[in-house]
Amino acid sequence: MRRFLLLISIAAIFASLLPAGEFEWMVRQVSRESGVEPMHIPFFGLARFVVAVDHPAGATDLHLAVFENTEIAPEHFARMIDSAAGSSWKPMIRVRSRNGESTNIYLQQAGKQVRLLIGTLERNQSTLIEVRVKPEELIRFVDEHEHRH
């Protein structure tokens, strides 16, 4: 049992140290544009490990970057996320509220999986989330939970 826990701990640490590739590049772009570094989220490497092993709701990979104290106009935020995402991501949903909050959702086909990129802006905080999902498992998860209410 101790070996198993040690192995899980090492794997979680290793997973948190692996580069995120394209997502990391997008985070650096947003950081350069906004002038704010993403905050450190304790134990997020462990959360990524759980997603990679357990596949909740069909998710197979997860990345998250939170930027606090950002002073970005919603229009500039949308352009910034569009630029960081590039042409390989297709914009799906854009929502802007009157009080300056903004949500932008993009989709990219990745074989039998899809990647979702979600950018949110509210007051003085912006967030980037990327999740890789198996669509049929996500649909099954939503259907199962929809009928419970």
N, C-alpha and C positions, 0 to 999 in steps of 0.2 A: 504494500500500500504506500509506503514512503517513497519507493522508487517511482510509482505511478504519479504521485503528487509532485515529486521533483521533476519528472519528465514534463508534466503539464506546465509547471512554472517556467522551465527552460524554454519550452515551445512558445509560451505566451510572451516572454521577454524577447525571444528571437523574432516572433511575428511583429512586435512593435518596432523593431529595428529595421525591418525590411523596407526598402524604398517603395513608395506607392506609385512611382512612375508618372503617368500622365496627370493623376490627381495632384501629386506634389508640385508638378509644374504649374498647374492651374492655381494652386494655393500661393505659390511664389508670385505669379502674375497679379493676383488680387492684392497680395501684400505690398507689392511695388506700387500699384495704382492707388491703394488706400493709405499707404504709409504706416500701416499697422501690422504687427506680427500676430500670427494665430496664437491663441492661448494654449497652454499645456493642459491636457485632460488626463488626470490620474487614472490608471488602470484601463485606459482605452485599448491598449494592446491586448489585454485579456478579453475584452468585449469582442474585438475583431477575431480572436481565436475561437471564441464560443460560436460566433456566426459562421466561421469557416468549417467548424466541426458539426454543429447541430442543424444548420440551414433553416433557421426559423422563418416561416412564411415564404420559403423558397429562396431566401437571401443566401448568397454564397460568399460575398465579400462586402466590406463596409469601410468607408473612410469618412472622416469628419474633421472640419476645421472651423473654429469659432473665432471671430475677430470682435473684440470689444472696443468701445470708444471710437467707433467709426463715424465719420461725418460725411456721408455720401448721399447725394440726391438720388431718388429712385430711378430716374432716367439714366443717370451716369452708371448706377449699379447694374442695370440691365445691359448697357453697352459693354461694361467691364466684364461681366460674366459671358456675354456673347463672344467677346474677343478672346477670353481665356479658354472657352470651350472649343472654339474653332469650328470649321465646317463639318467635322465628323459627327458633331452632336446636333440633333434636330430639335428646335424649340417646340414644346408641346403646349405649355400653359404659361401665361403671364398674367399676374394679378397685381394691381396697384390700388391701394386704398387712398382715401382722401387725406389720411393723417400721415402719409409718407411710407407706409409699410409696403413691401414688395416681395413677391414670390415668383421665381422663374424655374420651370421644370423642363429638362431636356431629356431626350432619349437617344440611345445608340444601340444598334443591334450588335450582339457579340455571339455569333453562332446560334445555339439554341437558347441562349440567355439574352437578357437585355440589361443595359446599364442605364440607371437613372441618375441624373445630376440635378440636385435641388439647391438653388441659391435663394436665401431669404435675407431680407433687410427689415429690421424693425428698430425704431428709435435710433439708438447708438450701437447696435450690434448687427453684424452680418454673419451668416453661416453658409458653409458649403458642405453638402453631403453627397457622396457617391455610393450607390448600392448596386451590386450585381445580383440579378434575380432570375430564377427560373419561372417564366410566366405562368405555366400550367399549375405549378405549386402555389404561386401567389393567388391565382384565381380560386383554387380549391380552398385555401386558407380563408379568403374573403367570404366565399359561399358558406363555409362552415360556421363562421362567426356572425354572418348576417342573419342566419336563421335562428340564432340563439336569443335574439331580442324580440 
